[in-house]
C-alpha cells in the first residue's frame, strides 16, 4: 500500500493539512483510493459493500440527530 500512496502522503508526515488532503483526494477518484485500501485489508466485495452501507447509515443517523436539535 505504501507504494501506491507514497506520492500523496510522505511517511514522516504525522497529519495532513486541509489543502493537501483536498488535493490528495482529488488526485484519484475516490473509488480507486477505496480499492487500494480495501485490497490491502483483503476485503471481499460483500465486505466492501457492507462498509459503504455502514458509512451511509452513520451519515443518516448524524443528519437525523442534527435535525432534532
C-alpha positions as CSV (number, residue, x, y, z in Angstrom):
1,X,0.0,0.0,0.0
2,X,2.8,2.4,0.8
3,X,4.0,2.4,-2.8
4,X,0.5,3.4,-4.0
5,X,0.2,6.4,-1.8
6,X,3.8,7.5,-1.4
7,X,3.2,10.4,-3.8
8,X,0.2,11.5,-1.7
9,X,1.5,11.3,1.9
10,X,5.1,11.2,3.0
11,X,5.7,8.6,5.7
12,X,7.1,11.2,8.2
13,X,4.1,13.5,8.0
14,X,2.0,12.9,11.1
15,X,-1.0,14.7,9.8
16,X,-2.3,16.2,6.6
17,X,-3.0,19.9,6.2
18,X,-6.5,20.5,4.8
19,X,-5.4,21.8,1.4
20,X,-3.0,18.9,1.0
21,X,-5.8,16.5,1.9
22,X,-8.2,18.1,-0.6
23,X,-5.6,17.8,-3.4
24,X,-4.8,14.2,-2.5
25,X,-8.5,13.3,-2.5
26,X,-8.9,14.9,-5.9
27,X,-5.7,13.2,-7.3
28,X,-7.6,10.0,-7.8
29,X,-11.2,9.0,-8.0
30,X,-12.5,8.1,-4.5
31,X,-13.3,4.6,-5.7
32,X,-9.7,4.0,-6.8
33,X,-8.4,5.1,-3.4
34,X,-11.0,2.9,-1.7
35,X,-10.0,-0.1,-3.8
36,X,-6.3,0.4,-2.8
37,X,-7.2,0.4,0.9
38,X,-9.7,-2.4,0.7
39,X,-7.3,-4.5,-1.3
40,X,-4.7,-4.1,1.4
41,X,-7.2,-5.1,4.1
42,X,-8.2,-8.1,2.0
43,X,-11.9,-7.2,1.9
44,X,-14.2,-9.1,-0.4
45,X,-16.8,-7.2,-2.5
46,X,-19.5,-8.2,0.0
47,X,-17.4,-6.7,2.9
48,X,-16.7,-3.6,0.8
49,X,-20.4,-3.1,0.2
50,X,-21.0,-3.5,4.0
51,X,-18.5,-0.8,4.7
52,X,-20.3,1.6,2.3
53,X,-23.7,0.7,3.8
54,X,-22.4,1.2,7.3
55,X,-20.9,4.6,6.5
56,X,-24.2,5.7,4.8
57,X,-26.1,4.6,7.9
58,X,-23.8,6.6,10.2
59,X,-24.2,9.7,8.0
60,X,-28.0,9.3,8.0
61,X,-28.0,8.9,11.8
62,X,-25.8,12.0,12.2
63,X,-28.1,14.0,9.9
64,X,-31.2,12.8,11.8
65,X,-29.6,13.8,15.1
66,X,-28.7,17.3,13.8
67,X,-32.3,17.8,12.6
68,X,-33.6,17.1,16.1
69,X,-31.5,19.9,17.6
